[in-house]
């Protein structure tokens, strides 16, 4: 027996059962993913009422969500799966405040506190692409790049620096300040260290970060070829490739050309 989804439980945009119902100021409820995509595409009206949106506030509709979950449970014998309770998306305020705390902790040299905060940002990013976008748009890339530089030459906390790299891999392209911090001598030295001495995950993240950094500006290529140990890291990368795409980007023609000139 086929069960039809109740119409009032379906998103007016996707027509699918709502997993994370949110209500606009117009009073119409949509699935969060669908209405966010609608707004991101440049639409400024409510799809149902066609009213111009005075704000883009999306209020979680817990009542509808609970009703949908109850309906799913009641019909599980027909193969209907219960939708999980969605996590509340991170807000720009939360990201900004956390970045400020990272910055303050880094200035005080508090590695443990920085590690806790970086993991918090990392976990937010794991929850959804929306969270990643919010994190990037609110300056986390620049703050984490500065934190990496701060501890690059003084820290023996590989976990902290490794955690920062694991987050930075999805934050490119960075702004000029972030590029400057990651492209400093201290940061490049530590990135090369990860290439040669880090575990598999850390090496992969270092390769990805370097690949993106080198693609942004030739000056980063010029600086990298001057770093002691980069030759050993390059040889190890070729002999023991980690991620084919990242490896190819790292040892592209420009880098190999400049590196060859340096050796002559």
ABEGO torsion letter per residue (X at the ends): XBBBBBAAABBAAAGBBBABBBBBAAGBBBBAAAAAAAAAAGBABBAAAGBBBABABBBBBAAAAAAAAAAAAAAAAAGBBBBBBBBBBBBAAAAAAAAAAAAAAAAAGBAAAAAAAAAAAAAAAAABAAAAAAAAAAGAAAAAAAAAAAAAAABABAAAAAAAAAAAAAAOBBBAAAAAAAABAAAAAAAAAAAAABBAAAAAAAAAAAAAAAAABAAAAAAAAABBGAAAAAAAAAABBABAAAAAAAABAAAAAAAAAAAX
